[in-house]
Amino acid sequence: MTLPRPFVLINAAMTADGKLDTVARRGAQISSEDDWQRVDALRAASDAIIIGGRTLLDEDPRLLVKSAERRNARAARGLPKNPAKVGIVSLADLRPESRFLSAGPARRILYTTPRTSITQTRRLEEAGAEVYFMGSERVDLTAALRHLHELGFRRVMVEGGGTLIAELLRLGLADELHLYIAPLIFGGADAPTLADAGGMSRDEAVRLKRLGLDLFDDGGIVVRYEIIKSTK
Ligand SMILES: NC(=O)c1ccc[n+]([C@@H]2O[C@H](COP(=O)([O-])OP(=O)(O)OC[C@H]3O[C@@H](n4cnc5c(N)ncnc54)[C@H](OP(=O)(O)O)[C@@H]3O)[C@@H](O)[C@H]2O)c1
């Protein structure tokens, strides 16, 4: 029997050649202003926003709802102004003054492993983070999602990067994929893509059912997919 988990929406912005960033991996801008409005609305509709360890440590995003109107609408529904921020990070060596920890108001949750020292854990907790140990070398994603459900989260949004997305897809732990495809080409064999890590065989390929398609005036395309559960 599979234990309950939240509904998981993966959202990413990628170039027409499938890149999530340039080879520099410094968080190159891909989303247009219109796309940021779309992302902001998705964030406001989520209980939590989840990112992988590399994105957390290298990009240190704020992960807040930018629109005051959307934040107030959440508050009017009795929800916290911002969804919780969740980091999946094997070695949580982020600085207490990092944007992930300091920008708010928002609940901050870190799933990590014993690779994070007790001293660092105390430092993170003093900075207001909840730190949970799940897994040995890497975070146990099934356990982390189950725990988020126990915490009352019912709808979560994953904002990358490609290694975390690949693992969630491989484990069948995601329900929908929303993609903004920008009219851009970054190139580069080593540039991060939507689903990195080891890759799948043709038989293991994740199958998608298109739910919708929007053409943006900026030349971008938004595709929404349902992720078909593997019967294997
Ligand atoms: N365009 C977009 O929408 C978008 C969004 C987000 C990020 N990005 C870009 O993506 C790049 C970062 O992506 P990334 O693939 O390098 O890293 P990532 O997916 O952000 O993080 C992956 C890291 O998370 C840790 N982790 C812990 N438990 C894990 C598990 N069970 N499964 C997978 N990862 C686990 C691992 O760290 P250890 O190896 O230390 O164990 C792993 O290397 C950056 O260039 C960033 O700018 C783009």
The ligand as a Gaussian input file, in Angstrom:
#p B3LYP/6-31G(d) Opt

LIG

0 1
 N       15.049000      26.757000     -15.638000
 C       14.505000      26.326000     -14.520000
 O       13.262000      26.241000     -14.395000
 C       15.406000      25.903000     -13.372000
 C       14.857000      25.652000     -12.122000
 C       15.722000      25.235000     -11.095000
 C       17.079000      25.069000     -11.330000
 N       17.570000      25.331000     -12.569000
 C       19.003000      25.139000     -12.872000
 O       19.334000      23.770000     -12.662000
 C       20.701000      23.680000     -12.233000
 C       20.758000      22.876000     -10.941000
 O       20.238000      21.607000     -11.203000
 P       21.012000      20.277000     -10.749000
 O       20.434000      19.160000     -11.502000
 O       22.490000      20.502000     -10.833000
 O       20.694000      20.180000      -9.198000
 P       19.327000      20.084000      -8.372000
 O       18.366000      19.183000      -9.036000
 O       18.912000      21.446000      -7.981000
 O       19.874000      19.397000      -7.033000
 C       20.337000      18.084000      -7.123000
 C       21.096000      17.781000      -5.858000
 O       20.185000      17.583000      -4.778000
 C       20.736000      16.643000      -3.872000
 N       19.819000      15.536000      -3.586000
 C       19.641000      15.036000      -2.357000
 N       18.801000      13.994000      -2.368000
 C       18.465000      13.813000      -3.661000
 C       17.655000      12.859000      -4.334000
 N       17.006000      11.892000      -3.673000
 N       17.522000      12.969000      -5.660000
 C       18.161000      13.962000      -6.351000
 N       18.946000      14.901000      -5.773000
 C       19.110000      14.817000      -4.455000
 C       21.985000      16.027000      -4.540000
 O       23.097000      16.618000      -3.949000
 P       24.393000      15.696000      -3.672000
 O       24.911000      15.388000      -5.038000
 O       25.227000      16.639000      -2.847000
 O       23.936000      14.481000      -2.940000
 C       21.860000      16.469000      -5.995000
 O       23.099000      16.716000      -6.602000
 C       21.205000      25.110000     -12.042000
 O       21.916000      25.498000     -13.180000
 C       19.912000      25.904000     -11.923000
 O       20.058000      27.228000     -12.345000
 C       16.774000      25.761000     -13.585000

